[in-house]
């Protein structure tokens, strides 16, 4: 063994190297117990004050960890709002605090409210849930496709099984913009069937936009006016509006994207799928409205039968929704919370827009509910922790949104393992170059097949990295706002390591299995 090799072996087996390996291995359990996965919850059945004190500590910590500008939250017990609080800022740049009265965007919670508006027409005998929607619309037709447009019924539109696509997302306009497309223009572009109606669940903004047009055609009134008179006012949602107003006070909070960039108030060409504005109390009032065993005097918008119809799952979940919910009723997600002796139905809906995330959960049987509104697209993990704490406080062992916490843990463990393996491989590459068992030989013939595979994988991973980096919005950035950037780095790092392996090849004699004479075995 020459002096060069002997020196390197001593370094490789030194205490320092062992410590590095131990530190890398220890990284996995360390991150699990770090602030990335905050722990601590209130005992089941604890007094309300104890739980709200817990939230007063928990929420600011989550907001700091995930860089969330503002958040407001309400708790409901026996159909009544019993606690409200707000944290952070409605406008970071202007220093305006988030309050429980700040106007917010409700995003797709709007769909649940729109469902109430449609059911009002059903109760009045003006529409039939199982009739083709085109039976009631005379000024517009569903564009022709490879599927049956006459099977697009009102029930299927409400339950996400109409075969309609998601529709245009991420496109919004300043409230006074003059170039806003009409609802019919938007529908003509978006409402082309992608699945056979009734075949499967597919989350669709377009489906609810068709229902917006249905309401206007059947009633002869503007959608916002109809919803105000028939649903919002009767339910006591006094601040809620399907149209933006310059008189909203306090003004609508700014939204903030995954990178923390401020997004001023905006509107969509449509209203039914995500255009509702209002305050925290409005959503809490709406969530409580479906708890028909509590304070029914407020609920003169719909009968208990209609509410139960909306809360009965029709569509079986698909895509990532199946990991969170068990079904979709009419404008409402449905899940069943395990309580040790059985399962209790919970209904909910969340919303996500440019710089906004919202959620309400209600348990009609017990009268419990929770509303969370946030002006940040980095909030899904925070929602998951808050909802998990709430469910366990009420005595339920889990809640669907808790899967985000599990996904986070899997992501961080995967990132740690990937980085460990990559660093280990880089170490071996460096060792080979130092000892001379590897050389820069991208054109070597004897290892061409292996190197070709490595090179192609390197290009593939680099392409994935560049594609993700070019996206204006990537869903993973919302679900894993901290881990996503580390995941992207891991992809780039793996691409570079594979490229290095492809160009710095082993010497031919080692490739054949014959070690160099002076190489330790």
C-alpha positions as CSV (number, residue, x, y, z in Angstrom):
1,X,0.0,0.0,0.0
2,X,1.5,3.4,-1.0
3,X,1.6,6.4,1.2
4,X,-1.2,8.2,-0.7
5,X,-3.6,5.2,-0.3
6,X,-2.7,4.7,3.3
7,X,-3.3,8.3,4.2
8,X,-6.7,8.3,2.5
9,X,-7.7,5.1,4.3
10,X,-6.8,6.6,7.6
11,X,-8.9,9.7,6.9
12,X,-11.8,7.6,5.7
13,X,-11.9,5.6,8.9
14,X,-11.2,8.4,11.2
15,X,-13.4,9.4,14.1
16,X,-14.5,12.5,12.1
17,X,-15.9,10.4,9.2
18,X,-17.8,8.2,11.6
19,X,-19.3,11.2,13.3
20,X,-20.4,12.5,9.9
21,X,-22.2,9.2,9.2
22,X,-23.8,9.2,12.6
23,X,-24.9,12.8,12.2
24,X,-26.5,12.0,8.8
25,X,-28.3,8.9,10.2
26,X,-29.5,10.9,13.3
27,X,-30.9,13.6,11.0
28,X,-33.9,11.4,10.2
29,X,-35.3,11.1,13.8
30,X,-34.2,14.7,14.5
31,X,-36.3,16.3,11.9
32,X,-39.3,14.2,13.0
33,X,-39.1,15.8,16.5
34,X,-38.2,19.3,15.2
35,X,-40.5,22.2,14.7
36,X,-41.2,20.9,11.2
37,X,-43.5,18.4,13.0
38,X,-44.8,20.4,16.1
39,X,-46.3,18.4,18.9
40,X,-48.6,19.1,21.7
41,X,-52.4,18.9,22.0
42,X,-55.1,19.4,24.6
43,X,-56.6,16.5,26.4
44,X,-59.9,15.2,25.1
45,X,-62.9,16.9,26.6
46,X,-60.8,19.7,28.2
47,X,-62.6,23.0,28.9
48,X,-63.1,25.4,26.0
49,X,-60.7,27.9,27.6
50,X,-57.9,25.3,27.8
51,X,-58.3,24.5,24.1
52,X,-58.4,28.1,23.0
53,X,-55.3,28.9,25.1
54,X,-53.6,26.0,23.3
55,X,-54.6,27.5,20.0
56,X,-53.3,30.9,21.0
57,X,-49.9,29.3,21.4
58,X,-50.1,26.8,18.6
59,X,-51.3,29.0,15.8
60,X,-48.7,31.8,16.0
61,X,-46.0,29.1,16.1
62,X,-47.4,27.4,13.0
63,X,-47.6,30.8,11.3
64,X,-44.0,31.5,12.1
65,X,-42.8,28.1,10.9
66,X,-44.7,28.2,7.6
67,X,-44.4,32.0,7.0
68,X,-48.2,32.6,7.1
69,X,-49.1,36.3,7.1
70,X,-52.6,36.2,8.5
71,X,-55.2,33.7,9.9
72,X,-58.6,33.8,11.6
73,X,-60.4,31.0,13.3
74,X,-63.8,30.3,14.9
75,X,-65.2,27.5,17.0
76,X,-68.8,26.3,17.1
77,X,-70.5,24.4,19.8
78,X,-74.1,23.2,19.8
79,X,-74.7,25.3,16.6
80,X,-73.4,28.6,18.1
81,X,-70.1,30.4,17.6
82,X,-68.4,30.3,21.0
83,X,-64.9,31.7,20.1
84,X,-63.3,33.7,17.4
85,X,-59.7,35.0,17.1
86,X,-57.4,36.5,14.4
87,X,-53.6,36.5,14.1
88,X,-51.0,38.2,12.0
89,X,-51.6,40.6,9.1
90,X,-54.3,41.3,6.5
91,X,-51.7,43.6,4.8
92,X,-48.1,42.9,5.7
93,X,-46.7,45.9,3.7
94,X,-49.3,48.3,5.1
95,X,-49.0,47.0,8.6
96,X,-52.8,46.3,8.8
97,X,-53.7,43.6,11.3
98,X,-56.0,40.6,10.5
99,X,-59.2,40.9,12.6
100,X,-62.2,38.7,13.0
101,X,-64.1,41.3,11.0
102,X,-61.7,41.6,8.1
103,X,-63.3,40.8,4.8
104,X,-61.9,37.6,3.3
105,X,-62.2,35.6,0.1
106,X,-64.0,32.3,0.8
107,X,-62.9,30.7,-2.5
108,X,-64.5,27.3,-3.0
109,X,-66.5,27.4,0.2
110,X,-68.7,29.4,-2.3
111,X,-69.6,26.0,-3.9
112,X,-71.3,24.8,-0.7
113,X,-73.3,28.1,-0.4
114,X,-74.3,27.9,-4.1
115,X,-75.6,24.4,-3.5
116,X,-78.0,25.9,-0.9
117,X,-79.2,28.3,-3.6
118,X,-79.9,25.4,-6.1
119,X,-81.7,23.4,-3.4
120,X,-83.9,26.4,-2.8
121,X,-85.0,26.2,-6.4
122,X,-85.7,22.5,-6.0
123,X,-87.8,23.1,-2.9
124,X,-89.8,25.7,-4.9
125,X,-90.4,23.2,-7.6
126,X,-88.6,25.3,-10.2
127,X,-86.0,22.7,-11.1
128,X,-85.6,18.9,-10.8
129,X,-82.3,17.5,-9.5
130,X,-82.3,14.7,-12.1
131,X,-83.3,16.7,-15.1
132,X,-80.7,17.7,-17.8
133,X,-79.5,21.2,-16.9
134,X,-80.0,22.3,-20.5
135,X,-83.7,21.8,-20.0
136,X,-83.7,25.1,-18.0
137,X,-81.0,27.1,-19.9
138,X,-82.2,28.6,-23.2
139,X,-79.5,31.2,-24.1
140,X,-76.5,28.8,-24.0
141,X,-75.7,25.2,-24.9
142,X,-73.0,22.9,-23.6
143,X,-70.4,22.6,-26.4
144,X,-70.4,19.3,-28.3
145,X,-68.0,16.6,-27.2
146,X,-67.5,12.8,-27.4
147,X,-69.9,12.4,-24.5
148,X,-73.6,12.8,-23.8
149,X,-74.4,16.4,-23.0
150,X,-78.0,15.5,-22.1
151,X,-76.8,13.4,-19.2
152,X,-75.4,16.5,-17.5
153,X,-78.0,16.8,-14.7
154,X,-78.3,19.3,-11.9
155,X,-77.5,16.5,-9.3
156,X,-74.4,15.5,-11.2
157,X,-73.2,19.1,-11.4
158,X,-73.7,19.5,-7.7
159,X,-71.9,16.2,-6.9
160,X,-68.9,16.6,-9.1
161,X,-69.9,13.7,-11.4
162,X,-71.1,15.7,-14.4
163,X,-67.9,14.9,-16.5
164,X,-67.0,18.6,-16.6
165,X,-63.4,19.7,-16.3
166,X,-61.9,21.8,-13.5
167,X,-61.9,24.9,-15.7
168,X,-59.8,28.0,-15.9
169,X,-57.8,28.5,-12.7
170,X,-55.3,31.2,-11.6
171,X,-56.8,33.8,-13.9
172,X,-58.4,36.7,-12.0
173,X,-59.0,40.4,-12.5
174,X,-58.9,43.7,-10.5
175,X,-62.4,44.5,-9.3
176,X,-62.9,47.4,-11.8
177,X,-61.2,45.8,-14.8
178,X,-63.0,46.4,-18.1
179,X,-61.7,43.3,-19.9
180,X,-63.5,40.7,-17.7
181,X,-65.0,37.9,-19.9
182,X,-68.7,37.1,-19.5
183,X,-69.9,34.0,-17.7
184,X,-71.1,32.6,-21.0
185,X,-67.8,33.3,-22.7
186,X,-66.0,31.4,-19.9
187,X,-68.4,28.5,-20.1
188,X,-68.1,28.2,-23.9
189,X,-64.3,27.9,-23.4
190,X,-64.3,25.6,-20.4
191,X,-67.5,23.5,-20.4
192,X,-66.4,20.7,-22.7
193,X,-67.0,17.3,-21.2
194,X,-63.9,15.2,-20.5
195,X,-65.7,12.2,-18.9
196,X,-69.0,10.5,-19.4
197,X,-71.5,12.1,-17.0
198,X,-72.2,10.0,-14.0
199,X,-69.0,7.9,-14.4
200,X,-66.7,9.3,-11.8
201,X,-66.0,12.2,-9.5
202,X,-63.9,15.1,-10.9
203,X,-63.6,18.3,-9.0
204,X,-65.0,21.0,-11.2
205,X,-65.3,24.8,-11.0
206,X,-67.0,24.7,-14.4
207,X,-69.9,22.6,-13.1
208,X,-70.8,25.2,-10.5
209,X,-70.4,28.0,-13.0
210,X,-73.1,26.2,-15.1
211,X,-75.3,26.2,-12.0
212,X,-74.7,30.0,-11.7
213,X,-76.2,30.4,-15.2
214,X,-79.0,28.0,-14.3
215,X,-80.0,30.2,-11.4
216,X,-80.0,33.3,-13.5
217,X,-82.1,31.7,-16.3
218,X,-84.7,30.1,-14.0
219,X,-85.2,33.1,-11.7
220,X,-84.6,36.0,-14.2
221,X,-82.4,37.6,-11.5
222,X,-78.7,38.2,-11.2
223,X,-76.9,35.3,-9.4
224,X,-75.6,37.6,-6.6
225,X,-79.0,39.2,-6.0
226,X,-80.7,35.9,-5.9
227,X,-78.2,34.4,-3.4
228,X,-78.4,37.5,-1.2
229,X,-82.2,37.5,-1.0
230,X,-82.8,33.7,-0.8
231,X,-79.8,32.4,1.1
232,X,-77.3,34.8,2.6
233,X,-79.8,37.2,4.3
234,X,-82.2,34.4,5.6
235,X,-79.2,32.5,7.1
236,X,-77.9,35.7,8.9
237,X,-74.7,35.9,6.8
238,X,-75.1,39.7,7.0
239,X,-71.6,40.7,5.7
240,X,-71.4,38.1,2.9
241,X,-71.6,39.2,-0.7
242,X,-71.1,37.4,-4.1
243,X,-70.0,40.8,-5.5
244,X,-67.0,42.8,-4.4
245,X,-67.8,46.3,-3.0
246,X,-65.5,49.2,-2.3
247,X,-67.4,49.7,0.9
248,X,-66.2,46.5,2.5
249,X,-64.9,47.5,6.0
250,X,-62.3,46.5,7.1
251,X,-61.2,46.0,3.4
252,X,-60.5,42.6,1.9
253,X,-57.1,41.3,3.1
254,X,-54.3,40.9,0.6
255,X,-53.5,37.3,-0.4
256,X,-50.0,35.9,-0.4
257,X,-48.6,33.2,-2.7
258,X,-46.3,30.3,-1.9
259,X,-43.3,32.7,-2.3
260,X,-44.9,35.3,0.0
261,X,-45.6,37.8,-2.8
262,X,-48.6,40.0,-2.0
263,X,-51.7,39.6,-4.2
264,X,-54.2,42.5,-4.0
265,X,-58.0,41.9,-4.0
266,X,-59.3,40.4,-7.2
267,X,-62.5,38.9,-8.7
268,X,-63.3,36.0,-11.1
269,X,-65.6,36.2,-14.1
270,X,-67.8,33.7,-12.4
271,X,-69.1,33.8,-8.8
272,X,-70.7,30.5,-7.9
273,X,-67.5,28.4,-7.7
274,X,-65.3,30.8,-5.7
275,X,-66.5,34.4,-5.7
276,X,-68.0,34.8,-2.2
277,X,-66.6,37.5,0.1
278,X,-67.4,37.9,3.8
279,X,-66.2,37.7,7.4
280,X,-65.2,34.8,9.6
281,X,-68.6,35.0,11.3
282,X,-70.4,34.5,8.0
283,X,-68.7,31.2,7.4
284,X,-69.4,30.1,11.0
285,X,-73.0,31.0,10.6
286,X,-73.2,29.0,7.4
287,X,-71.5,26.0,8.9
288,X,-74.0,26.1,11.9
289,X,-76.9,26.4,9.5
290,X,-76.7,22.7,8.6
291,X,-76.9,21.6,12.2
292,X,-80.7,21.1,12.1
293,X,-81.0,19.8,15.7
294,X,-79.8,23.2,17.0
295,X,-81.5,26.5,16.9
296,X,-83.6,25.8,13.9
297,X,-85.3,29.2,14.1
298,X,-82.4,30.6,12.0
299,X,-82.7,28.1,9.3
300,X,-85.6,29.2,7.2
301,X,-83.7,29.0,3.9
302,X,-84.0,25.2,3.5
303,X,-85.8,22.3,5.1
304,X,-84.0,19.7,7.1
305,X,-84.7,17.2,4.3
306,X,-82.9,19.3,1.7
307,X,-79.9,19.8,4.0
308,X,-79.7,16.0,4.6
309,X,-79.8,15.5,0.9
310,X,-76.8,17.8,0.4
311,X,-74.9,16.0,3.2
312,X,-75.5,12.5,1.8
313,X,-72.4,11.3,-0.2
314,X,-73.1,10.5,-3.8
315,X,-69.8,10.5,-5.6
316,X,-67.0,8.2,-4.5
317,X,-63.7,10.1,-4.2
318,X,-60.9,9.8,-6.7
319,X,-57.4,11.3,-7.1
320,X,-55.8,12.6,-3.9
321,X,-59.3,13.5,-2.5
322,X,-59.8,9.8,-1.6
323,X,-57.1,10.0,1.0
324,X,-59.0,12.8,2.9
325,X,-62.7,12.3,2.3
326,X,-65.0,9.4,1.8
327,X,-67.5,11.0,-0.6
328,X,-69.0,14.2,-2.0
329,X,-72.6,15.1,-1.6
330,X,-74.2,18.1,-3.2
331,X,-71.6,20.8,-2.8
332,X,-70.1,19.3,0.4
333,X,-67.3,16.8,1.2
334,X,-68.3,14.1,3.6
335,X,-66.1,12.0,5.9
336,X,-66.7,9.9,9.0
337,X,-64.7,10.5,12.1
338,X,-63.8,7.5,14.3
339,X,-64.7,8.0,18.0
340,X,-63.8,4.7,19.5
341,X,-67.3,3.2,19.4
342,X,-68.4,4.1,15.9
343,X,-68.0,6.9,13.3
344,X,-69.6,10.3,13.1
345,X,-70.4,12.2,9.9
346,X,-68.6,15.4,9.3
347,X,-69.2,17.7,6.3
348,X,-66.8,20.3,5.0
349,X,-65.4,22.3,2.2
350,X,-62.1,24.0,1.6
351,X,-61.0,26.6,-0.8
352,X,-57.8,27.7,-2.4
353,X,-57.2,30.7,-4.7
354,X,-54.3,33.0,-5.5
355,X,-52.9,33.7,-2.1
356,X,-55.9,32.2,-0.1
357,X,-56.8,29.0,1.7
358,X,-60.0,28.4,3.6
359,X,-61.8,25.6,5.3
360,X,-64.9,24.8,7.4
361,X,-65.7,21.5,9.1
362,X,-69.0,20.8,10.9
363,X,-70.4,17.8,12.7
364,X,-74.2,18.2,12.3
365,X,-75.0,15.5,15.0
366,X,-73.2,17.2,17.8
367,X,-73.3,20.9,16.7
368,X,-69.5,21.2,16.7
369,X,-67.7,23.1,14.0
370,X,-64.6,25.0,13.1
371,X,-63.7,27.6,10.5
372,X,-60.2,28.6,9.4
373,X,-59.5,31.4,6.9
374,X,-55.9,32.3,5.8
375,X,-54.5,34.8,3.3
376,X,-51.6,32.5,2.4
377,X,-51.1,29.6,0.1
378,X,-48.6,28.0,2.5
379,X,-51.3,27.1,5.1
380,X,-52.4,23.5,4.3
381,X,-50.1,22.0,6.9
382,X,-51.2,24.5,9.5
383,X,-54.8,23.6,8.8
384,X,-53.9,19.9,9.2
385,X,-52.4,20.5,12.6
386,X,-55.3,22.7,13.8
387,X,-58.0,20.3,12.5
388,X,-56.2,17.3,14.0
389,X,-56.0,19.1,17.4
390,X,-59.7,20.0,17.2
391,X,-60.8,16.5,16.3
392,X,-58.8,14.9,19.1
393,X,-60.1,17.5,21.6
394,X,-63.6,16.4,20.6
395,X,-62.7,12.7,21.0
396,X,-62.1,11.6,17.5
397,X,-58.9,9.7,16.8
398,X,-58.3,11.2,13.4
399,X,-59.5,13.5,10.7
400,X,-58.9,13.3,6.9
401,X,-56.8,16.4,6.6
402,X,-54.3,14.8,9.0
403,X,-53.0,12.9,6.1
404,X,-51.0,16.0,5.2
405,X,-49.0,15.6,8.4
406,X,-48.2,12.0,7.4
407,X,-47.2,13.1,3.9
408,X,-44.9,15.7,5.4
409,X,-43.1,13.1,7.5
410,X,-42.7,10.7,4.5
411,X,-41.4,13.6,2.4
412,X,-38.8,14.6,5.0
413,X,-37.6,11.1,5.7
414,X,-37.4,10.5,1.9
415,X,-35.4,13.7,1.5
416,X,-33.0,12.7,4.3
417,X,-32.5,9.2,2.9
418,X,-31.9,10.5,-0.6
419,X,-29.4,13.1,0.6
420,X,-27.6,10.5,2.7
421,X,-27.3,8.2,-0.3
422,X,-26.2,11.0,-2.6
423,X,-23.5,12.2,-0.1
424,X,-22.3,8.7,0.3
425,X,-22.0,8.3,-3.5
426,X,-20.2,11.7,-3.8
427,X,-17.8,10.5,-1.1
428,X,-17.1,7.3,-3.1
429,X,-16.6,9.4,-6.3
430,X,-14.1,11.6,-4.5
431,X,-12.4,8.5,-3.1
432,X,-12.1,7.0,-6.6
433,X,-10.6,10.2,-8.1
434,X,-8.2,10.5,-5.2
435,X,-7.0,6.9,-5.5
436,X,-7.0,6.9,-9.2
437,X,-9.6,4.2,-9.6
438,X,-11.8,6.6,-11.5
439,X,-10.9,8.8,-14.4
440,X,-12.6,11.4,-16.5
441,X,-13.5,9.2,-19.5
442,X,-17.0,10.1,-20.9
443,X,-16.1,8.3,-24.1
444,X,-14.9,5.1,-22.6
445,X,-16.3,2.1,-24.4
446,X,-16.2,-0.6,-21.7
447,X,-18.9,1.1,-19.5
448,X,-21.0,2.7,-22.2
449,X,-24.3,1.0,-21.3
450,X,-24.1,1.9,-17.6
451,X,-23.0,5.5,-18.3
452,X,-25.8,5.9,-20.9
453,X,-28.4,5.0,-18.4
454,X,-26.9,7.3,-15.8
455,X,-26.7,10.2,-18.3
456,X,-30.3,9.7,-19.4
457,X,-31.5,9.6,-15.8
458,X,-29.5,12.7,-15.1
459,X,-31.2,14.6,-18.0
460,X,-34.6,13.3,-16.9
461,X,-34.1,14.6,-13.4
462,X,-32.7,17.9,-14.6
463,X,-35.8,18.2,-16.9
464,X,-38.1,17.6,-13.9
465,X,-36.2,20.2,-11.9
466,X,-36.4,22.9,-14.6
467,X,-40.1,22.1,-15.3
468,X,-41.0,22.5,-11.6
469,X,-38.9,25.7,-11.3
470,X,-40.7,27.2,-14.3
471,X,-44.2,26.6,-12.9
472,X,-46.0,29.6,-11.6
473,X,-47.8,27.3,-9.1
474,X,-47.0,23.7,-8.1
475,X,-49.5,21.9,-5.9
476,X,-46.7,20.4,-3.8
477,X,-45.6,23.9,-2.8
478,X,-48.9,24.3,-0.9
479,X,-49.0,20.9,0.7
480,X,-45.3,20.9,1.6
481,X,-44.4,24.5,1.7
482,X,-41.1,23.9,3.5
483,X,-40.1,20.5,2.2
484,X,-40.9,21.3,-1.5
485,X,-37.8,23.4,-2.0
486,X,-35.6,20.8,-0.3
487,X,-37.2,18.2,-2.6
488,X,-36.4,20.3,-5.6
489,X,-32.8,20.7,-4.4
490,X,-32.6,16.9,-4.0
491,X,-33.7,16.4,-7.6
492,X,-31.1,18.8,-8.9
493,X,-28.4,17.2,-6.6
494,X,-29.3,13.7,-7.8
495,X,-29.1,14.9,-11.5
496,X,-25.6,16.3,-10.9
497,X,-24.4,13.2,-9.1
498,X,-25.6,10.9,-11.8
499,X,-23.9,13.1,-14.4
500,X,-20.6,12.9,-12.5
501,X,-20.9,9.1,-12.3
502,X,-21.4,9.0,-16.0
503,X,-18.3,11.1,-16.9
504,X,-16.0,9.9,-14.2
505,X,-15.8,6.2,-14.9
506,X,-14.0,3.3,-13.2
507,X,-10.9,2.0,-14.7
508,X,-11.3,-1.0,-16.9
509,X,-9.5,-3.5,-14.7
510,X,-11.7,-2.5,-11.7
511,X,-14.8,-2.7,-14.0
512,X,-13.9,-6.3,-14.7
513,X,-13.6,-7.1,-11.0
514,X,-9.8,-6.9,-10.8
515,X,-8.8,-4.4,-8.1
516,X,-5.7,-2.3,-8.6
517,X,-2.7,-4.0,-6.9
518,X,-2.3,-1.3,-4.4
519,X,-6.0,-0.8,-3.5
520,X,-7.1,-2.1,-0.1
521,X,-9.8,-4.7,-0.2
